[in-house]
């Protein structure tokens, strides 16, 4: 009855299905072509796909261009590192804790910054993230500028170890699929429609009776918590919680992933994460100036596919 | 006639200018009350304070006896006070159906539901269809709001406000920019709304005002200089001098 509404973002199984199969078979395929070490960058792409998709809940669906998403990503990483340092190794406890703390941080930062709009919102989220950066840099107990080395990767139990690249890859894949699926449901729920209405016309939303601020804050907390999970995974992958995770470069990189992939398509940011990190991986091997080429790609996307790479892939319909 | 909306001693200053200067106004249950006045009289400023987009400096606003002066706009909407905007305010990128379904969703249960697909909630879309019918947009349900004709957009604007099931509807210049045909259609629509709710109508089209309104208040320089039936207002000496002029009075 309401099919085809731009408010509903259907799963395109024709594309998503084969992609999932490919991702599930990737370790086998890479072993077959004798390039198993590419599992590490593949895992990294999945981690950033989670973070970029969570940011897009704000940017693409809520119209909130946050330039401080690294704050929550970094918080997740540090919570994992600090928890490990104090003896909390279990992934089952440390990762949810990372999400909760990142969510609480998002609540506090959102409470203040969501009172502003547009450019002011961009600046205030950036400012908060930089404050968090300097807070962690100044904490000598937790590594200061050098970052906090993880004594060991989070423990999974069941005889599984994250030291195995394959295990880590599959754990990340499961969490990426889960969290992206949850965000997908959120986007299509009542809450998601409300969020998209706010992006479209905030005053009108107030005028038909929506408590706009509360919805924006809830979206900010959800996005922050999911970014916290990505941060926990990133800390495990790099074996450390680095201040670089909180830096504004990181926030900028997440935004580039979102814009590159396409803000109005649900899977665009995940595709953007893959494209950006693959560029970094392969062009970065050839030249230290890989960011120049990233810039060139970004300019090309803005000129030729202003709605992102995802719209190129499926000719103007949504992924 | 019991009073639905009561405004007392309302003041709003912008620097040295009192845009609202001690306004007292009452709108009765089931009444269609028109607010007229020359440009710059402070009509939209007053509407903004009633609807909650602008906080008054002094005075009070009561709806059904409850003080709503300090409530946010969405809290007022929940109590039955809705508005339309002078400059059409729609979800321009959404279809007519989605515009209305979203407005219906606002008052039909919590929107802090994160998992069930809203698209499957038939009730939302059925009500949206009924509202579209009400404003004669049933053939435009799948059309994106931004490509509707101006008159159609104005009617969608009214329907969005109606979706909140208001007890009192504030209409801010609903006829603005409409041609004669669309104007007549809008006047008929407004007339039909009287069955559902009370109305406070701000309008420049004097023909429409004198035809629709049960009572009229005249706002000049932030003050209400007269309130009465269309007949009383037409013959009010001060109103004629300040505002109406001979041409309009003859209408």
Interface residues (C-beta under 8 A of the other chain):
Chain A: X1 X2 X4 X5 X6 X7 X8 X185 X186 X188 X189 X190 X191 X192 X193 X194 X197 X200 X201 X203 X204 X205 X206 X207 X208 X209 X210 X211 X212 X214 X215 X218 X222
Chain B: X51 X53 X72 X73 X74 X77 X78 X82 X83 X85 X89 X90 X91 X92 X93 X94 X95 X97 X98 X101 X102 X103 X105 X106 X107 X110 X111 X112 X113 X114 X115 X116 X117 X118 X119 X121 X122 X125 X142 X160 X161 X163 X164
